[in-house]
Amino acid sequence: MKRIQPLTQMMTFLRDYKTSTQPSIGELGIYGVYSNDGSQVIDNRVVGYLMRSKSADINEGGVASESFVINAVELE
């Protein structure tokens, strides 16, 4: 797979009651449900999304590693 190079934008982060403004990127996670009984599809739908932002110079991470911040969560 080829790595996606998203556009960066300046974003202000708040951590430990201190702000810092830096080039950042966003990441959208879309969550779905799929099930079948072997012969037909029972359910196949999007059930939510999660928008995260991180500093543009971080190559890895996630919310648990404190590299990302959560922007929005939407569930059905």
PDB file of N, CA, C and O in Angstrom:
ATOM      1  N   MET A   1       0.828  -1.179   0.000  1.00  0.00           N
ATOM      2  CA  MET A   1       0.000   0.000   0.000  1.00  0.00           C
ATOM      3  C   MET A   1       0.872   1.241   0.000  1.00  0.00           C
ATOM      4  O   MET A   1       1.987   1.240   0.521  1.00  0.00           O
ATOM      5  N   LYS A   2       0.351   2.281  -0.585  1.00  0.00           N
ATOM      6  CA  LYS A   2       1.036   3.560  -0.605  1.00  0.00           C
ATOM      7  C   LYS A   2       0.519   4.427   0.550  1.00  0.00           C
ATOM      8  O   LYS A   2      -0.686   4.505   0.788  1.00  0.00           O
ATOM      9  N   ARG A   3       1.426   5.061   1.246  1.00  0.00           N
ATOM     10  CA  ARG A   3       1.051   5.910   2.370  1.00  0.00           C
ATOM     11  C   ARG A   3       0.353   7.171   1.862  1.00  0.00           C
ATOM     12  O   ARG A   3       0.795   7.793   0.896  1.00  0.00           O
ATOM     13  N   ILE A   4      -0.727   7.531   2.518  1.00  0.00           N
ATOM     14  CA  ILE A   4      -1.457   8.759   2.198  1.00  0.00           C
ATOM     15  C   ILE A   4      -0.734   9.923   2.859  1.00  0.00           C
ATOM     16  O   ILE A   4      -0.400   9.858   4.042  1.00  0.00           O
ATOM     17  N   GLN A   5      -0.494  10.977   2.109  1.00  0.00           N
ATOM     18  CA  GLN A   5       0.153  12.183   2.636  1.00  0.00           C
ATOM     19  C   GLN A   5      -0.898  13.283   2.776  1.00  0.00           C
ATOM     20  O   GLN A   5      -1.146  14.012   1.815  1.00  0.00           O
ATOM     21  N   PRO A   6      -1.517  13.419   3.940  1.00  0.00           N
ATOM     22  CA  PRO A   6      -2.565  14.417   4.095  1.00  0.00           C
ATOM     23  C   PRO A   6      -2.010  15.839   4.136  1.00  0.00           C
ATOM     24  O   PRO A   6      -0.841  16.059   4.454  1.00  0.00           O
ATOM     25  N   LEU A   7      -2.860  16.782   3.813  1.00  0.00           N
ATOM     26  CA  LEU A   7      -2.496  18.187   3.930  1.00  0.00           C
ATOM     27  C   LEU A   7      -2.412  18.550   5.407  1.00  0.00           C
ATOM     28  O   LEU A   7      -3.166  18.031   6.230  1.00  0.00           O
ATOM     29  N   THR A   8      -1.488  19.443   5.729  1.00  0.00           N
ATOM     30  CA  THR A   8      -1.366  19.877   7.122  1.00  0.00           C
ATOM     31  C   THR A   8      -2.066  21.215   7.303  1.00  0.00           C
ATOM     32  O   THR A   8      -2.247  21.980   6.355  1.00  0.00           O
ATOM     33  N   GLN A   9      -2.449  21.471   8.528  1.00  0.00           N
ATOM     34  CA  GLN A   9      -3.019  22.763   8.891  1.00  0.00           C
ATOM     35  C   GLN A   9      -2.600  23.088  10.313  1.00  0.00           C
ATOM     36  O   GLN A   9      -2.321  22.189  11.106  1.00  0.00           O
ATOM     37  N   MET A  10      -2.557  24.345  10.626  1.00  0.00           N
ATOM     38  CA  MET A  10      -2.175  24.753  11.969  1.00  0.00           C
ATOM     39  C   MET A  10      -3.335  24.475  12.926  1.00  0.00           C
ATOM     40  O   MET A  10      -4.488  24.796  12.638  1.00  0.00           O
ATOM     41  N   MET A  11      -3.006  23.875  14.065  1.00  0.00           N
ATOM     42  CA  MET A  11      -4.019  23.539  15.048  1.00  0.00           C
ATOM     43  C   MET A  11      -3.462  23.809  16.441  1.00  0.00           C
ATOM     44  O   MET A  11      -2.274  23.612  16.695  1.00  0.00           O
ATOM     45  N   THR A  12      -4.316  24.254  17.321  1.00  0.00           N
ATOM     46  CA  THR A  12      -3.914  24.492  18.702  1.00  0.00           C
ATOM     47  C   THR A  12      -4.357  23.314  19.554  1.00  0.00           C
ATOM     48  O   THR A  12      -5.537  22.964  19.579  1.00  0.00           O
ATOM     49  N   PHE A  13      -3.405  22.706  20.253  1.00  0.00           N
ATOM     50  CA  PHE A  13      -3.663  21.591  21.147  1.00  0.00           C
ATOM     51  C   PHE A  13      -3.641  22.085  22.584  1.00  0.00           C
ATOM     52  O   PHE A  13      -2.877  22.987  22.927  1.00  0.00           O
ATOM     53  N   LEU A  14      -4.473  21.498  23.415  1.00  0.00           N
ATOM     54  CA  LEU A  14      -4.482  21.794  24.844  1.00  0.00           C
ATOM     55  C   LEU A  14      -4.100  20.522  25.577  1.00  0.00           C
ATOM     56  O   LEU A  14      -4.802  19.515  25.485  1.00  0.00           O
ATOM     57  N   ARG A  15      -3.001  20.563  26.298  1.00  0.00           N
ATOM     58  CA  ARG A  15      -2.541  19.411  27.072  1.00  0.00           C
ATOM     59  C   ARG A  15      -1.931  19.918  28.366  1.00  0.00           C
ATOM     60  O   ARG A  15      -1.101  20.826  28.350  1.00  0.00           O
ATOM     61  N   ASP A  16      -2.337  19.338  29.485  1.00  0.00           N
ATOM     62  CA  ASP A  16      -1.848  19.747  30.803  1.00  0.00           C
ATOM     63  C   ASP A  16      -2.044  21.243  31.033  1.00  0.00           C
ATOM     64  O   ASP A  16      -1.174  21.916  31.587  1.00  0.00           O
ATOM     65  N   TYR A  17      -3.183  21.748  30.605  1.00  0.00           N
ATOM     66  CA  TYR A  17      -3.558  23.163  30.791  1.00  0.00           C
ATOM     67  C   TYR A  17      -2.642  24.131  30.049  1.00  0.00           C
ATOM     68  O   TYR A  17      -2.612  25.318  30.374  1.00  0.00           O
ATOM     69  N   LYS A  18      -1.894  23.645  29.060  1.00  0.00           N
ATOM     70  CA  LYS A  18      -1.019  24.490  28.247  1.00  0.00           C
ATOM     71  C   LYS A  18      -1.383  24.293  26.789  1.00  0.00           C
ATOM     72  O   LYS A  18      -1.715  23.185  26.366  1.00  0.00           O
ATOM     73  N   THR A  19      -1.320  25.377  26.018  1.00  0.00           N
ATOM     74  CA  THR A  19      -1.628  25.287  24.596  1.00  0.00           C
ATOM     75  C   THR A  19      -0.351  25.340  23.771  1.00  0.00           C
ATOM     76  O   THR A  19       0.638  25.961  24.159  1.00  0.00           O
ATOM     77  N   SER A  20      -0.398  24.677  22.631  1.00  0.00           N
ATOM     78  CA  SER A  20       0.687  24.765  21.654  1.00  0.00           C
ATOM     79  C   SER A  20       0.059  24.706  20.269  1.00  0.00           C
ATOM     80  O   SER A  20      -0.828  23.890  20.020  1.00  0.00           O
ATOM     81  N   THR A  21       0.514  25.560  19.378  1.00  0.00           N
ATOM     82  CA  THR A  21       0.013  25.596  18.007  1.00  0.00           C
ATOM     83  C   THR A  21       1.091  25.035  17.100  1.00  0.00           C
ATOM     84  O   THR A  21       2.242  25.471  17.140  1.00  0.00           O
ATOM     85  N   GLN A  22       0.705  24.056  16.273  1.00  0.00           N
ATOM     86  CA  GLN A  22       1.678  23.365  15.430  1.00  0.00           C
ATOM     87  C   GLN A  22       1.008  22.797  14.188  1.00  0.00           C
ATOM     88  O   GLN A  22      -0.212  22.631  14.165  1.00  0.00           O
ATOM     89  N   PRO A  23       1.796  22.494  13.148  1.00  0.00           N
ATOM     90  CA  PRO A  23       1.233  21.847  11.961  1.00  0.00           C
ATOM     91  C   PRO A  23       0.657  20.491  12.351  1.00  0.00           C
ATOM     92  O   PRO A  23       1.303  19.719  13.060  1.00  0.00           O
ATOM     93  N   SER A  24      -0.550  20.203  11.891  1.00  0.00           N
ATOM     94  CA  SER A  24      -1.251  18.997  12.310  1.00  0.00           C
ATOM     95  C   SER A  24      -1.953  18.330  11.146  1.00  0.00           C
ATOM     96  O   SER A  24      -2.183  18.941  10.102  1.00  0.00           O
ATOM     97  N   ILE A  25      -2.290  17.064  11.343  1.00  0.00           N
ATOM     98  CA  ILE A  25      -3.067  16.310  10.359  1.00  0.00           C
ATOM     99  C   ILE A  25      -4.235  15.646  11.071  1.00  0.00           C
ATOM    100  O   ILE A  25      -4.206  15.441  12.284  1.00  0.00           O
ATOM    101  N   GLY A  26      -5.248  15.317  10.312  1.00  0.00           N
ATOM    102  CA  GLY A  26      -6.414  14.638  10.851  1.00  0.00           C
ATOM    103  C   GLY A  26      -6.497  13.219  10.321  1.00  0.00           C
ATOM    104  O   GLY A  26      -5.956  12.897   9.263  1.00  0.00           O
ATOM    105  N   GLU A  27      -7.188  12.375  11.083  1.00  0.00           N
ATOM    106  CA  GLU A  27      -7.389  10.986  10.681  1.00  0.00           C
ATOM    107  C   GLU A  27      -8.833  10.620  10.984  1.00  0.00           C
ATOM    108  O   GLU A  27      -9.317  10.813  12.100  1.00  0.00           O
ATOM    109  N   LEU A  28      -9.511  10.092   9.979  1.00  0.00           N
ATOM    110  CA  LEU A  28     -10.903   9.698  10.127  1.00  0.00           C
ATOM    111  C   LEU A  28     -11.000   8.184  10.157  1.00  0.00           C
ATOM    112  O   LEU A  28     -10.530   7.511   9.239  1.00  0.00           O
ATOM    113  N   GLY A  29     -11.606   7.645  11.207  1.00  0.00           N
ATOM    114  CA  GLY A  29     -11.873   6.208  11.312  1.00  0.00           C
ATOM    115  C   GLY A  29     -13.367   5.980  11.148  1.00  0.00           C
ATOM    116  O   GLY A  29     -14.168   6.607  11.842  1.00  0.00           O
ATOM    117  N   ILE A  30     -13.752   5.095  10.240  1.00  0.00           N
ATOM    118  CA  ILE A  30     -15.162   4.770  10.022  1.00  0.00           C
ATOM    119  C   ILE A  30     -15.370   3.321  10.444  1.00  0.00           C
ATOM    120  O   ILE A  30     -14.650   2.428   9.998  1.00  0.00           O
ATOM    121  N   TYR A  31     -16.350   3.097  11.298  1.00  0.00           N
ATOM    122  CA  TYR A  31     -16.599   1.772  11.857  1.00  0.00           C
ATOM    123  C   TYR A  31     -17.881   1.195  11.294  1.00  0.00           C
ATOM    124  O   TYR A  31     -18.888   1.889  11.156  1.00  0.00           O
ATOM    125  N   GLY A  32     -17.827  -0.077  10.974  1.00  0.00           N
ATOM    126  CA  GLY A  32     -18.983  -0.721  10.369  1.00  0.00           C
ATOM    127  C   GLY A  32     -19.283  -2.071  10.984  1.00  0.00           C
ATOM    128  O   GLY A  32     -18.490  -2.618  11.751  1.00  0.00           O
ATOM    129  N   VAL A  33     -20.450  -2.600  10.630  1.00  0.00           N
ATOM    130  CA  VAL A  33     -20.897  -3.921  11.058  1.00  0.00           C
ATOM    131  C   VAL A  33     -21.192  -4.723   9.801  1.00  0.00           C
ATOM    132  O   VAL A  33     -21.845  -4.238   8.877  1.00  0.00           O
ATOM    133  N   TYR A  34     -20.703  -5.957   9.780  1.00  0.00           N
ATOM    134  CA  TYR A  34     -21.012  -6.861   8.672  1.00  0.00           C
ATOM    135  C   TYR A  34     -21.272  -8.244   9.254  1.00  0.00           C
ATOM    136  O   TYR A  34     -20.471  -8.745  10.042  1.00  0.00           O
ATOM    137  N   SER A  35     -22.367  -8.852   8.877  1.00  0.00           N
ATOM    138  CA  SER A  35     -22.628 -10.233   9.287  1.00  0.00           C
ATOM    139  C   SER A  35     -23.409 -10.935   8.180  1.00  0.00           C
ATOM    140  O   SER A  35     -24.171 -10.315   7.439  1.00  0.00           O
ATOM    141  N   ASN A  36     -23.194 -12.251   8.093  1.00  0.00           N
ATOM    142  CA  ASN A  36     -23.942 -13.053   7.134  1.00  0.00           C
ATOM    143  C   ASN A  36     -24.183 -14.431   7.734  1.00  0.00           C
ATOM    144  O   ASN A  36     -23.556 -14.807   8.724  1.00  0.00           O
ATOM    145  N   ASP A  37     -25.091 -15.175   7.128  1.00  0.00           N
ATOM    146  CA  ASP A  37     -25.393 -16.526   7.618  1.00  0.00           C
ATOM    147  C   ASP A  37     -24.800 -17.604   6.719  1.00  0.00           C
ATOM    148  O   ASP A  37     -25.191 -18.768   6.808  1.00  0.00           O
ATOM    149  N   GLY A  38     -23.869 -17.233   5.862  1.00  0.00           N
ATOM    150  CA  GLY A  38     -23.246 -18.185   4.946  1.00  0.00           C
ATOM    151  C   GLY A  38     -23.817 -18.128   3.547  1.00  0.00           C
ATOM    152  O   GLY A  38     -23.150 -18.519   2.589  1.00  0.00           O
ATOM    153  N   SER A  39     -25.038 -17.650   3.414  1.00  0.00           N
ATOM    154  CA  SER A  39     -25.639 -17.571   2.081  1.00  0.00           C
ATOM    155  C   SER A  39     -26.143 -16.167   1.735  1.00  0.00           C
ATOM    156  O   SER A  39     -26.288 -15.835   0.559  1.00  0.00           O
ATOM    157  N   GLN A  40     -26.404 -15.358   2.735  1.00  0.00           N
ATOM    158  CA  GLN A  40     -26.874 -14.000   2.453  1.00  0.00           C
ATOM    159  C   GLN A  40     -26.380 -13.037   3.535  1.00  0.00           C
ATOM    160  O   GLN A  40     -26.088 -13.429   4.665  1.00  0.00           O
ATOM    161  N   VAL A  41     -26.300 -11.771   3.147  1.00  0.00           N
ATOM    162  CA  VAL A  41     -25.865 -10.728   4.070  1.00  0.00           C
ATOM    163  C   VAL A  41     -27.021 -10.384   5.000  1.00  0.00           C
ATOM    164  O   VAL A  41     -28.133 -10.105   4.551  1.00  0.00           O
ATOM    165  N   ILE A  42     -26.747 -10.405   6.297  1.00  0.00           N
ATOM    166  CA  ILE A  42     -27.755 -10.050   7.299  1.00  0.00           C
ATOM    167  C   ILE A  42     -27.674  -8.565   7.631  1.00  0.00           C
ATOM    168  O   ILE A  42     -28.699  -7.895   7.750  1.00  0.00           O
ATOM    169  N   ASP A  43     -26.464  -8.055   7.779  1.00  0.00           N
ATOM    170  CA  ASP A  43     -26.280  -6.646   8.146  1.00  0.00           C
ATOM    171  C   ASP A  43     -24.969  -6.149   7.561  1.00  0.00           C
ATOM    172  O   ASP A  43     -23.952  -6.838   7.642  1.00  0.00           O
ATOM    173  N   ASN A  44     -24.984  -4.969   6.975  1.00  0.00           N
ATOM    174  CA  ASN A  44     -23.787  -4.342   6.410  1.00  0.00           C
ATOM    175  C   ASN A  44     -24.023  -2.841   6.429  1.00  0.00           C
ATOM    176  O   ASN A  44     -24.656  -2.294   5.526  1.00  0.00           O
ATOM    177  N   ARG A  45     -23.503  -2.164   7.479  1.00  0.00           N
ATOM    178  CA  ARG A  45     -23.774  -0.733   7.616  1.00  0.00           C
ATOM    179  C   ARG A  45     -22.677  -0.043   8.414  1.00  0.00           C
ATOM    180  O   ARG A  45     -21.922  -0.676   9.153  1.00  0.00           O
ATOM    181  N   VAL A  46     -22.612   1.266   8.244  1.00  0.00           N
ATOM    182  CA  VAL A  46     -21.719   2.113   9.030  1.00  0.00           C
ATOM    183  C   VAL A  46     -22.403   2.396  10.357  1.00  0.00           C
ATOM    184  O   VAL A  46     -23.584   2.743  10.386  1.00  0.00           O
ATOM    185  N   VAL A  47     -21.665   2.251  11.465  1.00  0.00           N
ATOM    186  CA  VAL A  47     -22.267   2.474  12.783  1.00  0.00           C
ATOM    187  C   VAL A  47     -21.640   3.628  13.550  1.00  0.00           C
ATOM    188  O   VAL A  47     -22.115   3.974  14.632  1.00  0.00           O
ATOM    189  N   GLY A  48     -20.578   4.234  13.012  1.00  0.00           N
ATOM    190  CA  GLY A  48     -20.008   5.374  13.714  1.00  0.00           C
ATOM    191  C   GLY A  48     -18.700   5.823  13.094  1.00  0.00           C
ATOM    192  O   GLY A  48     -18.180   5.199  12.169  1.00  0.00           O
ATOM    193  N   TYR A  49     -18.180   6.917  13.622  1.00  0.00           N
ATOM    194  CA  TYR A  49     -16.904   7.424  13.151  1.00  0.00           C
ATOM    195  C   TYR A  49     -16.163   8.080  14.306  1.00  0.00           C
ATOM    196  O   TYR A  49     -16.745   8.418  15.337  1.00  0.00           O
ATOM    197  N   LEU A  50     -14.867   8.248  14.104  1.00  0.00           N
ATOM    198  CA  LEU A  50     -14.010   8.885  15.090  1.00  0.00           C
ATOM    199  C   LEU A  50     -13.031   9.778  14.339  1.00  0.00           C
ATOM    200  O   LEU A  50     -12.310   9.304  13.461  1.00  0.00           O
ATOM    201  N   MET A  51     -12.998  11.051  14.671  1.00  0.00           N
ATOM    202  CA  MET A  51     -12.065  11.997  14.055  1.00  0.00           C
ATOM    203  C   MET A  51     -10.963  12.302  15.055  1.00  0.00           C
ATOM    204  O   MET A  51     -11.236  12.692  16.191  1.00  0.00           O
ATOM    205  N   ARG A  52      -9.702  12.123  14.628  1.00  0.00           N
ATOM    206  CA  ARG A  52      -8.559  12.367  15.500  1.00  0.00           C
ATOM    207  C   ARG A  52      -7.602  13.330  14.817  1.00  0.00           C
ATOM    208  O   ARG A  52      -7.537  13.391  13.589  1.00  0.00           O
ATOM    209  N   SER A  53      -6.862  14.076  15.618  1.00  0.00           N
ATOM    210  CA  SER A  53      -5.834  14.988  15.107  1.00  0.00           C
ATOM    211  C   SER A  53      -4.528  14.716  15.828  1.00  0.00           C
ATOM    212  O   SER A  53      -4.517  14.318  16.993  1.00  0.00           O
ATOM    213  N   LYS A  54      -3.419  14.937  15.115  1.00  0.00           N
ATOM    214  CA  LYS A  54      -2.103  14.786  15.735  1.00  0.00           C
ATOM    215  C   LYS A  54      -1.128  15.735  15.066  1.00  0.00           C
ATOM    216  O   LYS A  54      -1.391  16.254  13.981  1.00  0.00           O
ATOM    217  N   SER A  55      -0.010  15.956  15.719  1.00  0.00           N
ATOM    218  CA  SER A  55       1.049  16.778  15.162  1.00  0.00           C
ATOM    219  C   SER A  55       1.556  16.123  13.885  1.00  0.00           C
ATOM    220  O   SER A  55       1.674  14.899  13.825  1.00  0.00           O
ATOM    221  N   ALA A  56       1.855  16.911  12.874  1.00  0.00           N
ATOM    222  CA  ALA A  56       2.261  16.382  11.567  1.00  0.00           C
ATOM    223  C   ALA A  56       3.591  15.637  11.617  1.00  0.00           C
ATOM    224  O   ALA A  56       3.866  14.843  10.718  1.00  0.00           O
ATOM    225  N   ASP A  57       4.414  15.855  12.617  1.00  0.00           N
ATOM    226  CA  ASP A  57       5.723  15.206  12.669  1.00  0.00           C
ATOM    227  C   ASP A  57       5.713  13.863  13.401  1.00  0.00           C
ATOM    228  O   ASP A  57       6.775  13.268  13.580  1.00  0.00           O
ATOM    229  N   ILE A  58       4.561  13.373  13.825  1.00  0.00           N
ATOM    230  CA  ILE A  58       4.463  12.079  14.502  1.00  0.00           C
ATOM    231  C   ILE A  58       4.053  11.025  13.484  1.00  0.00           C
ATOM    232  O   ILE A  58       3.043  11.190  12.800  1.00  0.00           O
ATOM    233  N   ASN A  59       4.820   9.945  13.373  1.00  0.00           N
ATOM    234  CA  ASN A  59       4.539   8.890  12.399  1.00  0.00           C
ATOM    235  C   ASN A  59       3.669   7.770  12.940  1.00  0.00           C
ATOM    236  O   ASN A  59       3.109   7.006  12.153  1.00  0.00           O
ATOM    237  N   GLU A  60       3.540   7.647  14.215  1.00  0.00           N
ATOM    238  CA  GLU A  60       2.806   6.546  14.808  1.00  0.00           C
ATOM    239  C   GLU A  60       1.921   7.077  15.903  1.00  0.00           C
ATOM    240  O   GLU A  60       1.799   8.287  16.093  1.00  0.00           O
ATOM    241  N   GLY A  61       1.310   6.168  16.616  1.00  0.00           N
ATOM    242  CA  GLY A  61       0.574   6.598  17.796  1.00  0.00           C
ATOM    243  C   GLY A  61      -0.875   6.218  17.763  1.00  0.00           C
ATOM    244  O   GLY A  61      -1.298   5.346  17.005  1.00  0.00           O
ATOM    245  N   GLY A  62      -1.603   6.867  18.573  1.00  0.00           N
ATOM    246  CA  GLY A  62      -3.016   6.634  18.762  1.00  0.00           C
ATOM    247  C   GLY A  62      -3.444   7.386  20.001  1.00  0.00           C
ATOM    248  O   GLY A  62      -2.615   7.964  20.705  1.00  0.00           O
ATOM    249  N   VAL A  63      -4.729   7.380  20.266  1.00  0.00           N
ATOM    250  CA  VAL A  63      -5.245   8.117  21.416  1.00  0.00           C
ATOM    251  C   VAL A  63      -4.639   7.576  22.702  1.00  0.00           C
ATOM    252  O   VAL A  63      -4.304   8.354  23.596  1.00  0.00           O
ATOM    253  N   ALA A  64      -4.490   6.247  22.817  1.00  0.00           N
ATOM    254  CA  ALA A  64      -3.955   5.654  24.043  1.00  0.00           C
ATOM    255  C   ALA A  64      -2.496   6.015  24.281  1.00  0.00           C
ATOM    256  O   ALA A  64      -2.057   6.068  25.430  1.00  0.00           O
ATOM    257  N   SER A  65      -1.732   6.267  23.214  1.00  0.00           N
ATOM    258  CA  SER A  65      -0.320   6.617  23.371  1.00  0.00           C
ATOM    259  C   SER A  65      -0.113   8.117  23.543  1.00  0.00           C
ATOM    260  O   SER A  65       1.021   8.595  23.585  1.00  0.00           O
ATOM    261  N   GLU A  66      -1.218   8.853  23.642  1.00  0.00           N
ATOM    262  CA  GLU A  66      -1.207  10.309  23.825  1.00  0.00           C
ATOM    263  C   GLU A  66      -0.614  11.066  22.646  1.00  0.00           C
ATOM    264  O   GLU A  66      -0.173  12.205  22.800  1.00  0.00           O
ATOM    265  N   SER A  67      -0.600  10.441  21.462  1.00  0.00           N
ATOM    266  CA  SER A  67      -0.125  11.120  20.257  1.00  0.00           C
ATOM    267  C   SER A  67      -1.266  11.838  19.545  1.00  0.00           C
ATOM    268  O   SER A  67      -1.038  12.831  18.855  1.00  0.00           O
ATOM    269  N   PHE A  68      -2.465  11.353  19.705  1.00  0.00           N
ATOM    270  CA  PHE A  68      -3.648  11.919  19.066  1.00  0.00           C
ATOM    271  C   PHE A  68      -4.536  12.592  20.084  1.00  0.00           C
ATOM    272  O   PHE A  68      -4.425  12.331  21.282  1.00  0.00           O
ATOM    273  N   VAL A  69      -5.412  13.452  19.618  1.00  0.00           N
ATOM    274  CA  VAL A  69      -6.540  13.947  20.410  1.00  0.00           C
ATOM    275  C   VAL A  69      -7.817  13.616  19.662  1.00  0.00           C
ATOM    276  O   VAL A  69      -7.835  13.619  18.431  1.00  0.00           O
ATOM    277  N   ILE A  70      -8.878  13.332  20.388  1.00  0.00           N
ATOM    278  CA  ILE A  70     -10.156  13.000  19.779  1.00  0.00           C
ATOM    279  C   ILE A  70     -10.920  14.282  19.485  1.00  0.00           C
ATOM    280  O   ILE A  70     -11.082  15.133  20.360  1.00  0.00           O
ATOM    281  N   ASN A  71     -11.394  14.418  18.232  1.00  0.00           N
ATOM    282  CA  ASN A  71     -12.159  15.589  17.837  1.00  0.00           C
ATOM    283  C   ASN A  71     -13.659  15.361  17.942  1.00  0.00           C
ATOM    284  O   ASN A  71     -14.376  16.214  18.466  1.00  0.00           O
ATOM    285  N   ALA A  72     -14.142  14.232  17.456  1.00  0.00           N
ATOM    286  CA  ALA A  72     -15.585  13.977  17.440  1.00  0.00           C
ATOM    287  C   ALA A  72     -15.853  12.493  17.386  1.00  0.00           C
ATOM    288  O   ALA A  72     -15.089  11.738  16.785  1.00  0.00           O
ATOM    289  N   VAL A  73     -16.926  12.074  18.007  1.00  0.00           N
ATOM    290  CA  VAL A  73     -17.372  10.689  17.956  1.00  0.00           C
ATOM    291  C   VAL A  73     -18.850  10.701  17.662  1.00  0.00           C
ATOM    292  O   VAL A  73     -19.597  11.465  18.272  1.00  0.00           O
ATOM    293  N   GLU A  74     -19.287   9.865  16.732  1.00  0.00           N
ATOM    294  CA  GLU A  74     -20.711   9.773  16.398  1.00  0.00           C
ATOM    295  C   GLU A  74     -21.062   8.302  16.268  1.00  0.00           C
ATOM    296  O   GLU A  74     -20.457   7.588  15.468  1.00  0.00           O
ATOM    297  N   LEU A  75     -22.027   7.846  17.042  1.00  0.00           N
ATOM    298  CA  LEU A  75     -22.512   6.479  16.964  1.00  0.00           C
ATOM    299  C   LEU A  75     -24.005   6.498  16.767  1.00  0.00           C
ATOM    300  O   LEU A  75     -24.694   7.423  17.198  1.00  0.00           O
ATOM    301  N   GLU A  76     -24.505   5.455  16.105  1.00  0.00           N
ATOM    302  CA  GLU A  76     -25.959   5.356  15.902  1.00  0.00           C
ATOM    303  C   GLU A  76     -26.653   5.089  17.210  1.00  0.00           C
ATOM    304  O   GLU A  76     -27.877   4.973  17.246  1.00  0.00           O
TER     305      GLU A  76
END
